[in-house]
């Protein structure tokens, strides 16, 4: 009896060990971790699309879907309904979001450009009308660009095409537009103006939901490493950025390809505490709200450490 029981136990052990081996083999063939990240129609998106095109995400073991949005409201809806794990945003939006019930965490500064488009001769005018959005980095930039040398009358127009038409038609003297849309305005006869050193740091970020931060940390580490690799590739050949912008952003005329002003794409980093506090103070002056949290509450730097 004892001998038979020993044989049964040995057979059970062999079967159990084989089952474990099979399970481990199955896990190796399981689907890779996934991330869905919202992109905006801006030059900031280029490194992410380069990483996608060159297979950096896939080669590192994650499946990334980049979902392009043409307006902030659709992006916000996608975040709140769980269609995306994170998205491109900006510091003003991140501040107001942090003060809400649905919090986002910034993990990476991105590099964008917000030129001022104007009819020729803007510099000679003392009183200037400018198209912008109210609770937006574009409003902050109007102050930074123009308030020192001009008396500025702001007109709030959220939709980029309508804002552009107002400047082209002469209803407004100027307006702020993200690249590459600013280059479309230049194609229509407007001057594309840049202001050295403004802003002093990037206003744009990638931010993820708290759920994604908690549940997809490993995938986020890989995602940020792939971004760093793509930035390095663009530094070696900026045509990579131009090509993906024309490919993935709809309705861009091919004529603007070489006139798009590309930012100096930088290695992964986050804004300084002092800069975030500056933008928080400005946002409070516009919204009338009091933000009772530290700037560091809006960001998580662990995914870019060592990159």
Phi, psi and omega per residue, in radians:
X1 nan -0.800 -3.133
X2 -1.093 -0.709 -3.121
X3 -1.134 -0.744 3.134
X4 -1.116 -0.684 3.133
X5 -1.138 -0.644 3.127
X6 -1.149 -0.699 3.126
X7 -1.121 -0.764 3.125
X8 -1.064 -0.733 3.140
X9 -1.110 -0.711 3.129
X10 -1.140 -0.718 3.109
X11 -1.101 -0.715 3.124
X12 -1.093 -0.688 -3.131
X13 -1.146 -0.727 3.124
X14 -1.089 -0.782 -3.137
X15 -1.120 -0.714 -3.130
X16 -1.141 -0.736 3.136
X17 -1.131 -0.707 3.122
X18 -1.116 -0.701 3.123
X19 -1.097 -0.710 3.114
X20 -1.103 -0.745 3.133
X21 -1.085 -0.695 3.137
X22 -1.142 -0.721 3.134
X23 -1.106 -0.719 3.136
X24 -1.147 -0.673 3.112
X25 -1.141 -0.664 3.128
X26 -1.118 -0.687 -3.105
X27 -1.123 -0.531 3.127
X28 -1.177 -0.492 -3.112
X29 -1.713 0.116 -3.125
X30 -1.213 2.833 3.131
X31 -1.070 2.482 3.137
X32 -1.223 2.772 3.061
X33 -1.004 2.575 -3.090
X34 -2.067 2.606 2.999
X35 -2.416 2.372 3.011
X36 -2.053 2.112 -3.001
X37 -2.211 2.272 -3.140
X38 -1.391 2.292 3.059
X39 -1.896 2.675 3.002
X40 -1.926 2.814 -3.099
X41 -1.364 1.284 -3.046
X42 -2.585 2.823 -3.107
X43 -1.132 -0.340 3.072
X44 -0.969 -0.525 -3.018
X45 -1.277 -0.309 -2.987
X46 -0.953 -0.857 -3.116
X47 -1.054 -0.574 -3.140
X48 -1.201 -0.710 3.120
X49 -1.265 -0.564 3.036
X50 -1.101 -0.764 3.100
X51 -1.055 -0.678 3.110
X52 -1.175 -0.827 -3.102
X53 -1.096 -0.697 -3.084
X54 -1.494 -0.041 3.084
X55 1.371 0.331 -3.102
X56 -1.122 -0.665 3.121
X57 -1.160 -0.882 -3.089
X58 -1.087 -0.766 -3.122
X59 -1.090 -0.517 -3.127
X60 -1.529 -0.062 3.008
X61 1.749 0.335 3.059
X62 -2.253 2.658 3.122
X63 -1.819 1.943 -3.076
X64 -1.965 2.264 2.987
X65 -1.926 2.219 3.075
X66 -1.797 2.058 -3.081
X67 -1.853 2.024 -3.062
X68 -1.493 2.314 3.071
X69 -2.061 2.516 3.127
X70 -1.802 -0.094 3.015
X71 -2.610 2.703 -3.033
X72 -1.181 -0.502 -3.116
X73 -1.170 -0.751 3.097
X74 -1.127 -0.660 3.085
X75 -1.079 -0.771 -3.122
X76 -1.115 -0.719 3.109
X77 -1.080 -0.734 3.138
X78 -1.108 -0.676 3.102
X79 -1.132 -0.833 -3.045
X80 -1.250 -0.443 3.125
X81 -1.659 0.052 3.068
X82 1.370 0.268 3.103
X83 -1.257 -0.462 3.101
X84 -2.269 2.670 3.104
X85 -1.453 -0.462 -3.125
X86 -2.908 3.111 -3.082
X87 -2.852 2.828 2.960
X88 -1.197 2.398 3.133
X89 -2.638 -2.833 3.108
X90 -2.476 2.978 -3.043
X91 -1.119 -0.667 3.130
X92 -1.114 -0.803 3.112
X93 -1.121 -0.673 -3.134
X94 -1.143 -0.656 3.121
X95 -1.111 -0.862 -3.133
X96 -1.168 -0.566 3.109
X97 -1.195 -0.712 -3.140
X98 -1.098 -0.522 3.130
X99 -1.402 -0.082 -3.117
X100 -1.724 -3.093 3.127
X101 -1.367 -0.301 -3.114
X102 -1.931 1.718 -2.992
X103 -1.602 2.486 2.995
X104 -2.052 2.699 -3.131
X105 -2.111 2.122 3.094
X106 -1.311 2.323 -3.105
X107 -2.117 -0.210 -3.012
X108 -2.845 2.216 2.981
X109 -1.300 2.433 3.044
X110 -1.992 2.894 -3.012
X111 -1.952 2.016 3.133
X112 -2.234 3.067 3.088
X113 -2.349 2.404 3.097
X114 -2.234 1.326 3.128
X115 -1.170 2.765 2.992
X116 -1.649 2.190 3.055
X117 -1.741 2.348 -3.090
X118 -2.648 2.735 2.960
X119 -1.183 2.618 3.103
X120 -0.969 2.464 3.101
X121 1.686 0.200 -3.118
X122 -1.048 -0.646 -3.050
X123 -1.059 -0.476 -3.106
X124 -1.436 -0.206 -3.080
X125 -1.523 2.412 3.073
X126 -1.558 -0.746 3.095
X127 -1.726 2.209 -3.032
X128 -2.297 2.378 2.997
X129 -1.771 2.347 -3.043
X130 -2.336 2.340 3.094
X131 -1.556 2.326 -3.113
X132 -2.765 -3.021 2.984
X133 -1.961 2.622 -2.986
X134 -1.260 -1.131 -3.111
X135 -1.652 1.418 -2.938
X136 -2.798 2.706 3.049
X137 -1.110 -0.446 3.115
X138 -1.159 -0.579 3.091
X139 -1.203 -0.755 3.066
X140 -1.002 -0.741 -3.091
X141 -1.238 -0.570 3.039
X142 -1.007 -0.790 3.098
X143 -1.042 -0.802 -3.079
X144 -1.187 -0.686 -3.082
X145 -1.302 -0.740 -2.852
X146 -2.005 -0.454 -2.941
X147 -1.160 -0.401 -3.119
X148 -1.205 -0.668 -3.030
X149 -2.021 -0.003 -3.070
X150 -2.441 2.721 2.907
X151 -1.602 2.068 -2.937
X152 -1.893 2.245 2.982
X153 -1.864 2.015 -3.067
X154 -1.606 2.405 3.045
X155 -2.125 2.113 -3.042
X156 -1.563 1.968 3.110
X157 -2.284 1.913 -3.035
X158 -1.248 -0.727 -3.046
X159 -1.364 2.207 -3.086
X160 -1.041 -0.808 -3.129
X161 -1.048 -0.705 3.137
X162 -1.176 -0.675 3.110
X163 -1.135 -0.722 3.139
X164 -1.119 -0.763 3.140
X165 -1.080 -0.627 -3.138
X166 -1.121 -0.613 3.124
X167 -1.362 -0.781 -3.130
X168 -1.050 -0.704 -3.092
X169 -1.369 -0.162 3.135
X170 1.560 0.068 3.073
X171 -1.168 -0.526 3.082
X172 -2.182 2.649 3.109
X173 -1.360 -0.539 -3.026
X174 -2.775 2.930 3.059
X175 -2.834 2.732 3.129
X176 -1.805 2.340 -3.086
X177 -2.444 2.474 3.065
X178 -1.306 2.567 2.925
X179 -1.288 2.464 0.254
X180 -1.634 0.045 -3.115
X181 -1.145 -0.493 3.087
X182 -1.040 -0.573 -3.134
X183 -1.225 -0.453 3.045
X184 -1.175 -0.713 3.073
X185 -1.090 -0.682 3.104
X186 -1.123 -0.620 3.094
X187 -1.112 -0.420 -3.123
X188 -1.717 0.284 2.985
X189 1.735 0.081 3.121
X190 -1.560 2.674 3.045
X191 -1.457 2.384 3.104
X192 -1.781 1.907 -3.008
X193 -1.880 2.386 3.093
X194 -2.083 2.666 -3.088
X195 -2.202 1.905 -3.037
X196 -1.025 2.319 3.071
X197 1.386 0.061 3.103
X198 -2.106 2.150 -0.108
X199 -1.308 2.869 -3.090
X200 -1.262 -0.428 3.053
X201 -2.439 2.941 -3.120
X202 -1.168 2.399 3.085
X203 -1.596 -0.168 -3.008
X204 -1.829 2.646 -3.125
X205 -2.572 2.891 2.799
X206 -1.772 2.315 3.114
X207 -2.281 2.540 -3.139
X208 -2.087 2.751 3.092
X209 -1.224 2.750 3.082
X210 -1.036 -0.647 3.122
X211 -1.054 -0.789 3.128
X212 -1.151 -0.697 3.117
X213 -1.039 -0.718 -3.085
X214 -1.340 -0.659 -2.964
X215 -1.775 -0.276 -3.024
X216 -2.256 0.658 -3.062
X217 -1.050 -0.753 -3.114
X218 -1.113 -0.760 3.113
X219 -1.118 -0.630 3.124
X220 -1.178 -0.651 3.061
X221 -1.028 -0.805 -3.140
X222 -1.147 -0.727 -3.135
X223 -0.994 -0.787 -3.112
X224 -1.253 -0.587 3.069
X225 -1.134 -0.705 3.121
X226 -1.140 -0.645 3.075
X227 -1.052 -0.816 3.139
X228 -1.035 -0.677 3.133
X229 -1.166 -0.689 3.136
X230 -1.172 -0.695 3.090
X231 -1.036 -0.752 3.117
X232 -1.067 -0.700 3.133
X233 -1.155 -0.692 3.132
X234 -1.179 -0.649 3.093
X235 -1.055 -0.547 3.118
X236 -1.411 -0.474 -3.118
X237 -2.710 1.719 -3.082
X238 -1.203 -0.258 3.091
X239 -1.094 -0.437 3.073
X240 -1.023 -0.748 3.139
X241 -1.182 -0.789 -3.126
X242 -1.072 -0.713 -3.101
X243 -1.130 -0.780 -3.102
X244 -1.250 -0.570 3.100
X245 -1.098 -0.776 3.112
X246 -1.174 -0.558 -3.096
X247 -1.325 -0.716 -2.956
X248 -1.784 -0.397 3.102
X249 -1.597 2.081 -3.033
X250 -1.220 2.622 2.982
X251 1.166 0.374 3.023
X252 -1.473 2.202 3.109
X253 -1.199 2.433 -3.094
X254 -1.103 -0.385 -3.109
X255 -1.110 -0.386 -3.077
X256 -1.572 -0.028 -3.022
X257 -0.848 -0.904 -3.033
X258 -1.494 -0.153 3.134
X259 -1.724 -0.088 3.076
X260 -1.089 2.229 3.118
X261 -1.463 1.900 3.134
X262 -1.506 2.396 3.062
X263 -1.259 2.943 2.998
X264 -1.433 1.670 -3.113
X265 -1.074 2.247 -3.036
X266 -1.925 2.749 3.071
X267 -1.066 2.739 -3.064
X268 -0.923 2.288 3.087
X269 -2.790 3.061 3.082
X270 -2.278 2.778 -3.130
X271 -1.171 2.694 3.119
X272 -1.241 2.768 3.103
X273 -1.051 -0.719 -3.118
X274 -1.098 -0.734 -3.141
X275 -1.187 -0.735 3.106
X276 -1.067 -0.681 3.122
X277 -1.154 -0.659 3.088
X278 -1.041 -0.786 -3.128
X279 -1.236 -0.591 3.066
X280 -1.094 -0.757 3.139
X281 -1.114 -0.754 3.125
X282 -1.119 -0.765 -3.138
X283 -1.071 -0.722 3.103
X284 -1.067 -0.633 -3.141
X285 -1.184 -0.468 -3.134
X286 -1.521 -0.748 -3.061
X287 -1.501 -0.379 -3.058
X288 1.349 0.140 -3.132
X289 -1.611 2.814 3.056
X290 -2.012 2.063 -3.060
X291 -1.653 1.883 -3.015
X292 -1.687 0.925 3.062
X293 -2.561 2.713 -3.141
X294 -1.358 2.628 3.092
X295 -0.939 -0.616 -3.112
X296 -1.155 -0.267 3.107
X297 -1.235 -0.236 -3.069
X298 -1.630 -0.153 -2.991
X299 -2.304 2.820 3.043
X300 -2.446 1.971 -3.007
X301 -1.597 -0.037 -2.986
X302 -1.146 -0.425 -3.074
X303 -1.410 -0.196 3.114
X304 -1.981 0.007 -3.124
X305 -1.134 2.255 3.124
X306 1.467 0.002 -3.112
X307 -1.519 nan nan
